[in-house]
Amino acid sequence: MVLIEQELPECNRRDKVDELAEKFCTNHGASKNSRKRLEKALFMVPRSRLDLLPYYSRLAAIFDRVFIDIASPLVKELEQQFHGLARWKKQQNIDNRIRNAKFIGELTKFRVAPPIVALRGFERCLKDFSGYNVDIACCLLESCGRFLHKTKHT
């Protein structure tokens, strides 16, 4: 399990993500503790590595099809952190808020997070459309705006 947590930040291509998912399913998938550790590792994306978010989302989408206890707690934690950080209007939280907004958007595009999660986040930003909430709303729209626009029921 430690090897997978070490390999996770190095997954910057589709084939590496697919290989890591296969390795996890064959070696560690049966253990509930390893699935919880993987969910925590997916949640802890490095702040400076926003380029990994689509690949982490792809990995969460793969595991969502196989295990039901990885993706839903991840989405729940991200949504709670998004709304928790939105209460504080400090500049030091902007990196975490941008990371959360992009991650929620990517998970929405991969159909791991329901569209209402991204729409609630967008609504939260629009209620106080000033300061950094403008940047966060832009991040949400950049990451999943087209998907939400083209999806029939949204």
GIPEWO-V706391 format. One record per run of one state. SS is the DSSP state (H for helix, E for strand, - for the rest). FROM is the first residue (numbers start at 1). LEN is the number of residues. If there is no record, write none. Layout:
BEGIN
ss->SS from->FROM len->LEN
ss->SS from->FROM len->LEN
END
This chain:
BEGIN
ss->- from->1 len->1
ss->H from->2 len->7
ss->- from->9 len->5
ss->H from->14 len->14
ss->- from->28 len->4
ss->H from->32 len->12
ss->- from->44 len->6
ss->H from->50 len->17
ss->- from->67 len->4
ss->H from->71 len->16
ss->- from->87 len->4
ss->H from->91 len->19
ss->- from->110 len->5
ss->H from->115 len->13
ss->- from->128 len->4
ss->H from->132 len->19
ss->- from->151 len->4
END
